[in-house]
Structures are given as structure tokens and as C-alpha cells.
């Protein structure tokens, strides 16, 4: 069932998410020494723990076990698709519509924030900063779309609302991921 790369895969995935052994141990309710023994290959986790680890890292059991080709530098496409759609909509709107200086600055800030979310998607799995950033982008985008604070035209306001909806879908997926991890641990 396990190949020789299990420990290396586990360690690589943990490092990719910028977590220490202690962080992982605390989240999945085992000791740091247990994590260390898994990563060095001295011991192996049981099936339930492998599933819990896969859910914690938002990866497949096959990837964790090394039976599927691992792309450690790449994020799962599903995690980023709504962020990419929102960013594309915002950039397209920013480049195609005429707007006031304050609207340009507001759109640039929103685009920068959503781009920051995309970077967080690639760097972390479950972090409070990611959740807070997502909520801030949704609120800012909705406020730009619903309230005419920056003298946006109807089309730009609609673009902001659509991007907020895309980010809201992202939030729902993120919360479902958190829920599934908590239920499996």
C-alpha cells in the first residue's frame, strides 16, 4: 500500500503549506514525534489517519501515498478557479471602461486584493489570513458594486457584484473544505 516515498511526500506537502510538524500534530491531534516518525519512515499511519492527512492538506490519498504523480508547486485548479474568474472579470472591466480617478484607484486596489487571494491559494491551505482576506475582498467588491462611492458606472458596478459572487462561491468551497477536515479528524 505505501511506497518508499510516503514519508518524503508527507514532508514535502507539509513544507509546501509552510507548516511545522508541531502545527500539523496539533491540528490532527497526534504528537510531533508521531509526525516525525511518519516523515522519516520509521512508522506508518493507519488508513483513517492517511485519509485525515489527505483532507487536511486538501490533496488526494493517492498523491499522499505517492501512487499518483505529484505536482508540488501547483495548486489544485478547483481551489483557484473562482478567484481567477473574479480577477479576470475585474481586470477586463478595469481595462475596457472609462472611469474617474477615484474609481481607477478603487478598482486597482480591489484587483490587487483579489490577486493576493490567488497567491494565498498557491501558498496555503487553511489559514485565518486567507479567510479574512477572502471576506474583505467580498465586502469591498460588494460595497463598490452596491454603493456608488467611487462614481462607477452601471457596468462597472455590475462587474464588482459579479466578482463578489465568484468570491462568495470560493468562500463556500473553502468553508466546506474546513468542515470536511474537521469531520474527518
C-alpha positions as CSV (number, residue, x, y, z in Angstrom):
1,X,0.0,0.0,0.0
2,X,2.7,2.5,1.0
3,X,5.7,3.1,-1.2
4,X,9.1,4.3,-0.1
5,X,8.2,7.9,-0.9
6,X,5.3,8.3,1.6
7,X,7.5,10.0,4.2
8,X,9.1,12.2,1.7
9,X,5.7,13.1,0.2
10,X,4.3,13.9,3.6
11,X,7.2,16.1,4.5
12,X,7.2,17.9,1.1
13,X,3.5,18.6,1.3
14,X,3.8,19.9,4.9
15,X,6.7,22.2,3.8
16,X,4.7,23.4,0.8
17,X,2.0,24.6,3.2
18,X,4.6,26.3,5.4
19,X,3.7,24.3,8.4
20,X,5.9,22.8,11.1
21,X,5.5,19.3,12.4
22,X,4.1,20.8,15.6
23,X,1.4,22.7,13.6
24,X,0.3,19.5,11.8
25,X,0.4,17.4,15.0
26,X,-1.8,20.0,16.8
27,X,-4.4,20.1,14.0
28,X,-4.7,16.3,13.6
29,X,-4.4,15.5,17.3
30,X,-1.2,13.5,17.4
31,X,2.3,14.2,18.8
32,X,5.0,15.9,16.9
33,X,7.1,12.8,17.3
34,X,4.4,10.8,15.5
35,X,4.6,13.2,12.5
36,X,8.4,12.9,12.6
37,X,8.2,9.1,12.6
38,X,5.9,9.1,9.6
39,X,8.1,11.6,7.7
40,X,11.2,9.6,8.3
41,X,9.6,6.3,7.5
42,X,10.1,4.7,11.0
43,X,6.3,4.2,11.4
44,X,3.3,4.5,9.1
45,X,-0.2,6.0,9.9
46,X,-3.3,3.9,9.8
47,X,-5.8,4.2,6.9
48,X,-8.1,6.7,8.8
49,X,-5.1,8.9,9.6
50,X,-3.9,8.8,5.9
51,X,-7.4,10.0,4.9
52,X,-7.4,12.7,7.6
53,X,-4.0,13.9,6.4
54,X,-5.1,14.0,2.8
55,X,-8.2,16.0,3.8
56,X,-6.0,18.3,6.0
57,X,-3.7,19.0,3.1
58,X,-6.5,19.2,0.6
59,X,-4.9,16.6,-1.6
60,X,-5.8,13.0,-2.7
61,X,-4.8,9.9,-0.8
62,X,-3.2,8.7,-4.0
63,X,-0.9,11.8,-4.1
64,X,-0.1,11.4,-0.4
65,X,0.8,7.8,-0.8
66,X,2.8,8.5,-3.9
67,X,0.7,6.4,-6.3
68,X,-0.3,9.5,-8.3
69,X,2.1,11.9,-9.9
70,X,2.7,14.8,-7.5
71,X,3.0,18.4,-8.7
72,X,4.2,20.1,-5.5
73,X,4.5,23.6,-6.9
74,X,1.0,23.6,-8.3
75,X,-2.3,24.3,-6.7
76,X,-5.4,22.3,-7.3
77,X,-7.3,24.0,-10.1
78,X,-10.6,23.8,-8.3
79,X,-9.3,25.8,-5.4
80,X,-8.4,28.8,-7.6
81,X,-11.0,28.8,-10.3
82,X,-13.4,31.2,-8.7
83,X,-10.6,33.6,-7.8
84,X,-9.2,33.5,-11.3
85,X,-12.7,34.2,-12.8
86,X,-13.2,37.1,-10.4
87,X,-9.7,38.5,-11.2
88,X,-10.3,38.2,-14.9
89,X,-13.7,40.0,-14.7
90,X,-12.2,42.8,-12.7
91,X,-9.2,43.3,-15.0
92,X,-11.4,43.2,-18.1
93,X,-13.7,45.8,-16.6
94,X,-10.8,48.0,-15.5
95,X,-9.3,48.0,-18.9
96,X,-12.5,48.4,-21.0
97,X,-14.5,51.1,-19.2
98,X,-13.8,54.8,-18.7
99,X,-13.9,55.9,-15.1
100,X,-12.9,58.6,-12.7
101,X,-9.6,58.7,-10.9
102,X,-11.1,57.6,-7.6
103,X,-12.8,54.7,-9.4
104,X,-9.5,53.7,-11.1
105,X,-7.7,53.6,-7.7
106,X,-10.6,51.7,-6.1
107,X,-10.6,49.1,-8.9
108,X,-6.8,48.8,-8.8
109,X,-7.0,48.1,-5.0
110,X,-9.7,45.5,-5.5
111,X,-7.7,43.8,-8.3
112,X,-4.6,43.8,-6.1
113,X,-6.5,42.3,-3.2
114,X,-8.0,39.5,-5.4
115,X,-4.6,38.8,-6.8
116,X,-3.3,38.5,-3.3
117,X,-6.0,35.8,-2.7
118,X,-4.7,34.0,-5.7
119,X,-1.2,34.0,-4.3
120,X,-2.6,32.8,-0.9
121,X,-4.3,29.9,-2.8
122,X,-1.0,28.7,-4.0
123,X,0.8,29.1,-0.7
124,X,-1.5,27.9,2.0
125,X,-4.4,25.5,2.6
126,X,-6.1,26.5,5.8
127,X,-5.2,29.8,7.3
128,X,-7.1,32.5,9.0
129,X,-5.4,35.2,6.9
130,X,-6.9,33.5,3.8
131,X,-10.4,33.5,5.2
132,X,-10.1,37.1,6.4
133,X,-8.7,38.2,3.0
134,X,-11.5,36.5,1.2
135,X,-14.1,38.1,3.4
136,X,-12.5,41.6,2.9
137,X,-12.4,41.2,-0.8
138,X,-16.1,40.1,-0.9
139,X,-17.1,43.1,1.3
140,X,-15.1,45.6,-0.7
141,X,-16.3,44.3,-4.0
142,X,-19.9,44.3,-2.9
143,X,-19.7,47.8,-1.4
144,X,-18.2,49.0,-4.7
145,X,-21.0,47.4,-6.6
146,X,-23.9,48.3,-4.4
147,X,-23.0,51.8,-3.3
148,X,-21.8,54.4,-5.8
149,X,-19.0,55.6,-3.6
150,X,-16.4,55.8,-6.4
151,X,-18.6,57.1,-9.2
152,X,-18.6,53.8,-11.1
153,X,-20.9,53.3,-14.0
154,X,-23.6,50.7,-14.0
155,X,-21.4,48.2,-16.0
156,X,-18.5,48.5,-13.5
157,X,-20.8,48.2,-10.5
158,X,-22.2,45.0,-12.1
159,X,-18.7,43.7,-12.6
160,X,-17.9,44.3,-9.0
161,X,-21.1,42.5,-7.9
162,X,-20.3,39.5,-10.2
163,X,-16.7,39.3,-8.9
164,X,-18.2,39.3,-5.3
165,X,-20.5,36.4,-6.2
166,X,-17.5,34.5,-7.6
167,X,-15.6,35.1,-4.4
168,X,-18.6,34.1,-2.4
169,X,-18.6,30.7,-4.2
170,X,-15.0,30.4,-3.3
171,X,-15.8,31.1,0.3
172,X,-18.5,28.4,0.3
173,X,-16.0,25.9,-1.1
174,X,-13.4,27.0,1.5
175,X,-15.9,26.6,4.3
176,X,-16.9,23.1,3.0
177,X,-13.2,22.1,3.0
178,X,-12.8,23.3,6.6
179,X,-15.9,21.3,7.5
180,X,-14.8,18.2,5.8
181,X,-11.4,18.3,7.5
182,X,-12.9,18.8,10.9
183,X,-15.3,15.9,10.4
184,X,-12.5,13.6,9.3
185,X,-10.2,14.4,12.2
